[in-house]
Amino acid sequence: MIIDPQQQDLRANYKLLIGSIVPRPIAFVSTINAGGIANVAPFSFFTGATPAPPTVVFAPLRRFSDGAEKDTLRNIRANGEFVVNGVPETLVEDANAAATEFPPEVSEFSEVGLTPAPSIVVKPPRVGESPINLECRLVQIVELGPAAAGGGALVIGEVVRFHLRDDLVDNGRIAIDRWNPVGRLAGAEYTTIGRRFTLERKGR
Ligand SMILES: Cc1cc2nc3c(=O)[nH]c(=O)nc-3n(C[C@H](O)[C@H](O)[C@H](O)COP(=O)(O)O)c2cc1C
């Protein structure tokens, strides 16, 4: 089957993207608004980019319902700071609950029952329940698509502090079994790390 994305609507294209790009790690992103209210929401259009400086990217889309920008993006536009909190299996239900569309004056931290932990370099708090927090400073926002439903933005951030729960770090590497991250599949489906195997790189 061959599909021209211009011949179908944004929801149909979205379904093909989220089914093709799997599993996706989840960035649970905390920000603050001008009134100092902390916001946190999950984003699975997320990955790392470069190590020097350590850089991450994620994509807050405009709301499908009305084309409005998400609070997370508005807050980052306003003050250029955010924290990417990792989502282990123990936190995934809270991350899902935080994806509810609360009004900007309501903090997901109190609504969902998450603990705001102070950051060191940036103002947005970390999610205390997360074993990995990446304090980030905005590098660039790349606007994508129309200023309407279907469009969005790519947020590029530099990691200015890593916070890692002590038992997670083994000789400078992260012990994946103790971290136990969750991946997002399509729709309401998620996954944890399944069968693992080793593949050596040739010619190194
Ligand atoms: C696991 C998960 C992953 C999500 N990934 C994204 C994403 O990559 N981009 C996006 O725009 N929304 C994503 N969402 C939806 C947002 O979390 C949701 O719209 C949220 O209300 C945005 O909050 P905000 O307005 O406080 O920024 C995801 C939701 C869940 C549950």
The ligand as an SDF file (V2000), in Angstrom:
LIG
                    3D

 31 33  0  0  0  0  0  0  0  0999 V2000
    1.9800    9.2190   26.7890 C   0  0  0  0  0  0  0  0  0  0  0  0
    1.5320   10.4780   26.1110 C   0  0  0  0  0  0  0  0  0  0  0  0
    2.3300   11.0590   25.1220 C   0  0  0  0  0  0  0  0  0  0  0  0
    1.9550   12.2600   24.5120 C   0  0  0  0  0  0  0  0  0  0  0  0
    2.7570   12.8010   23.5480 N   0  0  0  0  0  0  0  0  0  0  0  0
    2.4430   14.0000   22.9900 C   0  0  0  0  0  0  0  0  0  0  0  0
    3.3110   14.6090   22.0230 C   0  0  0  0  0  0  0  0  0  0  0  0
    4.3730   14.0890   21.6630 O   0  0  0  0  0  0  0  0  0  0  0  0
    2.9440   15.8210   21.5290 N   0  0  0  0  0  0  0  0  0  0  0  0
    1.7970   16.4510   21.9340 C   0  0  0  0  0  0  0  0  0  0  0  0
    1.5300   17.5620   21.4740 O   0  0  0  0  0  0  0  0  0  0  0  0
    0.9740   15.9050   22.8450 N   0  0  0  0  0  0  0  0  0  0  0  0
    1.2710   14.7020   23.3900 C   0  0  0  0  0  0  0  0  0  0  0  0
    0.4430   14.1480   24.3250 N   0  0  0  0  0  0  0  0  0  0  0  0
   -0.7410   14.9050   24.7740 C   0  0  0  0  0  0  0  0  0  0  0  0
   -0.3680   15.9920   25.7830 C   0  0  0  0  0  0  0  0  0  0  0  0
    0.2740   15.4300   26.9180 O   0  0  0  0  0  0  0  0  0  0  0  0
   -1.6510   16.7140   26.2470 C   0  0  0  0  0  0  0  0  0  0  0  0
   -2.1750   17.4220   25.1450 O   0  0  0  0  0  0  0  0  0  0  0  0
   -1.4800   17.6490   27.4150 C   0  0  0  0  0  0  0  0  0  0  0  0
   -2.7560   18.0790   27.8550 O   0  0  0  0  0  0  0  0  0  0  0  0
   -0.6630   18.8800   27.1070 C   0  0  0  0  0  0  0  0  0  0  0  0
   -0.5810   19.6260   28.2820 O   0  0  0  0  0  0  0  0  0  0  0  0
   -0.2580   21.1590   28.3700 P   0  0  0  0  0  0  0  0  0  0  0  0
   -1.3430   21.9210   27.6380 O   0  0  0  0  0  0  0  0  0  0  0  0
   -0.2600   21.4030   29.8450 O   0  0  0  0  0  0  0  0  0  0  0  0
    1.0770   21.3900   27.7370 O   0  0  0  0  0  0  0  0  0  0  0  0
    0.7540   12.9160   24.9050 C   0  0  0  0  0  0  0  0  0  0  0  0
   -0.0650   12.3200   25.8790 C   0  0  0  0  0  0  0  0  0  0  0  0
    0.3160   11.1140   26.4640 C   0  0  0  0  0  0  0  0  0  0  0  0
   -0.5640   10.4890   27.5150 C   0  0  0  0  0  0  0  0  0  0  0  0
  1  2  1  0
  2  3  1  0
  2 30  2  0
  3  4  2  0
  4  5  1  0
  4 28  1  0
  5  6  2  0
  6  7  1  0
  6 13  1  0
  7  8  2  0
  7  9  1  0
  9 10  1  0
 10 11  2  0
 10 12  1  0
 12 13  2  0
 13 14  1  0
 14 15  1  0
 14 28  1  0
 15 16  1  0
 16 17  1  0
 16 18  1  0
 18 19  1  0
 18 20  1  0
 20 21  1  0
 20 22  1  0
 22 23  1  0
 23 24  1  0
 24 25  2  0
 24 26  1  0
 24 27  1  0
 28 29  2  0
 29 30  1  0
 30 31  1  0
M  END
$$$$
